[in-house]
Amino acid sequence: MEYRKIKDEDDHGVASDIESVKGKSHTVASSNIAMATLGVGSGERVNWKRKGVVTCALTILTSSQAILIVWSKRAGKYEYSVTTANFLVETLKCALSFLALTRIWKNEGVTDDNRLSTTYDEVKVFPIPAALYLFKNLLQYYIFAYVDAPGYQILKNLNIISTGVLYRIILKKKLSEIQWAGFILLCCGCTTAQLNSNSDRVLQTSLPGWIMAIVMALLSGFAGVYTEAIIKKRPSRNINVQNFWLYVFGMAFNAIAIVIQDFDAVANKGFFHGYSFITVLMILNHALSGIAVSMVMKYADNIVKVYSTSVAMLLTAVVSVFLFNFHLSLAFFLGSTVVSVSVYLHSAGKLR
């Protein structure tokens, strides 16, 4: 009897120990799950914070681009040489790409995919997009003789159509029916926003302005599609290396443009003649805009670009009311809304 009693007590003690161990392991597991959940939540908060910062940066840079170009004028003219401004933009972008590479070399070391040394076959394709961007960037200064800053933000979206069509022709990518519908809406939105009820002229932007906007859209679209085709020929190549060589050729072409167009002005008045604080801000804006788009691709998604484009149109219009006495009409508001919807449709309608 005493043996059985002692045995029962021992069995009860062992069972209690087992239950105790189970309880502790359950507590540890629950603690680990809670910590993992906390880690996921913390990671999501960091991701959302990054998205928020990138979205705000891209929106501000996009909306202020046209405003700064118009604001840099004095008495309706550019007192500085626009070719020198473009040259400095390409130089700054080239420097930023090089700095990004030095950081990569420090963290990852130099590899075949991130080294700057290259071959003739690799770099011989970059002069074409560099030349296209040169003409497009020069046109964006002269278009403001025919269009205001808000109108420019609207018409700039025409490059979505040119890019989509050129994707279909050059890269053989199919466009969905939703995207084609978005293109039609985009044309309607651009036209609606330009309706002018206070003048004999139906549209606020004259024919030369529309022609320049269409040419800019074609140049931008073809340069973008061509550059993407170059990048996809060697996808493992670091994007900063490819950008570096693209900007090097951009600097070279802009230097040629300075000699052809503004040699006398630069030789007699100096490289930085006519520059102001607004001009410097404009140059920084153009250079950082490209970096912001790269950050969107890395830390956010395409819907951020859509959101930034839509908000930038309205933000440009509101700021222009105070700076340039822009009249915010119902037609402009409706047109910009239609353009925003069309940009969203183009993004949402991509074929998987």
Residue pairs with C-beta under 8 A, 6 or more apart in sequence:
47 299
50 299
50 300
51 299
51 300
51 304
54 292
54 295
54 296
54 299
54 300
54 304
55 300
55 304
55 307
55 308
57 288
57 292
57 295
58 289
58 292
58 293
58 295
58 296
58 304
58 305
58 308
59 307
59 308
59 311
59 312
59 315
61 285
61 288
61 289
61 292
62 153
62 289
62 308
62 309
62 312
63 153
63 311
63 312
63 313
63 315
63 316
63 319
64 285
64 316
64 319
65 282
65 285
65 286
65 289
66 144
66 149
66 150
66 152
66 153
66 156
66 316
67 149
67 316
67 319
67 320
67 323
68 278
68 281
68 282
68 285
69 140
69 141
69 144
69 149
69 282
70 144
70 148
70 149
70 324
71 278
71 282
71 323
72 78
72 80
72 276
72 278
72 279
72 282
73 144
74 274
74 276
78 141
78 274
79 273
79 274
80 272
80 273
80 274
80 275
80 276
80 279
81 258
81 261
81 262
81 265
81 266
81 273
81 274
82 138
82 141
83 138
83 254
83 257
83 258
83 261
83 262
84 258
84 262
84 266
84 271
84 272
85 279
85 282
85 283
86 134
86 137
86 138
86 254
86 257
87 251
87 254
87 255
87 257
87 258
88 283
89 137
89 283
89 286
89 287
90 247
90 250
90 251
90 254
91 247
91 251
92 283
92 284
92 287
93 243
93 247
93 250
93 287
93 290
93 291
94 244
94 247
94 248
94 250
94 251
96 287
96 291
97 240
97 241
97 243
97 244
97 247
98 240
98 244
100 240
101 114
101 116
101 238
101 240
101 241
101 244
104 114
104 238
104 240
105 114
108 114
113 236
113 237
113 238
113 241
114 238
114 240
114 241
115 241
116 241
116 244
118 241
118 245
122 234
122 245
123 245
123 249
125 230
126 230
126 242
126 245
126 246
126 248
126 249
127 249
127 253
128 226
129 223
129 226
129 227
129 230
129 246
130 246
130 247
130 249
130 250
130 252
130 253
131 249
131 253
132 219
132 220
132 222
132 223
132 226
133 219
133 220
133 223
133 250
134 250
134 253
134 254
134 257
135 219
136 216
136 219
136 220
136 223
137 286
138 257
139 212
139 215
139 216
139 219
140 152
140 216
142 212
143 152
143 209
143 212
143 213
143 216
144 152
145 209
146 205
146 206
146 208
146 209
146 212
147 155
147 204
147 205
147 209
147 213
148 204
148 320
148 324
148 326
149 316
149 320
149 324
149 326
150 193
150 313
150 316
150 317
150 320
150 326
150 332
151 193
151 194
151 204
151 205
151 209
152 213
153 312
153 313
153 316
153 317
154 189
154 190
154 193
154 194
154 313
154 332
154 335
154 336
154 339
155 190
155 194
155 205
155 209
155 210
155 213
155 217
156 213
156 216
156 217
157 186
157 189
157 190
157 309
157 339
157 342
157 343
158 186
158 190
158 213
158 214
158 216
158 217
159 216
159 217
159 220
159 221
159 224
160 182
160 183
160 186
160 342
160 343
160 346
161 183
161 186
161 187
161 217
161 221
162 217
162 218
162 220
162 221
162 222
163 220
163 221
163 224
163 225
164 175
164 179
164 183
164 221
164 346
165 221
166 221
166 222
166 225
167 173
167 175
167 225
168 174
168 175
170 225
170 226
170 229
171 225
171 228
171 229
173 351
174 351
175 351
176 349
176 350
176 351
177 349
178 345
178 348
178 349
179 345
179 346
179 349
179 350
181 345
181 349
182 342
182 343
182 344
182 345
182 346
182 349
183 342
183 346
184 342
185 338
185 339
185 341
185 342
185 345
186 338
186 339
186 342
186 343
186 346
188 338
189 335
189 336
189 337
189 338
189 339
189 340
189 341
189 342
190 335
190 339
191 203
191 335
192 331
192 334
192 335
192 338
193 331
193 332
193 334
193 335
193 336
193 338
193 339
194 203
194 204
194 205
194 331
194 335
195 202
195 203
195 204
195 329
195 331
195 335
196 202
196 203
196 204
196 331
197 329
197 331
198 327
203 210
205 213
227 246
230 242
231 237
231 239
231 242
239 294
243 290
258 266
265 273
266 273
293 305
296 302
296 304
296 305
296 308
302 347
303 347
305 347
306 340
306 343
306 344
306 347
309 340
309 343
310 336
310 339
310 340
310 343
310 344
313 336
313 339
313 340
314 336
317 326
317 328
317 332
317 336
318 328
320 326
321 327
321 328
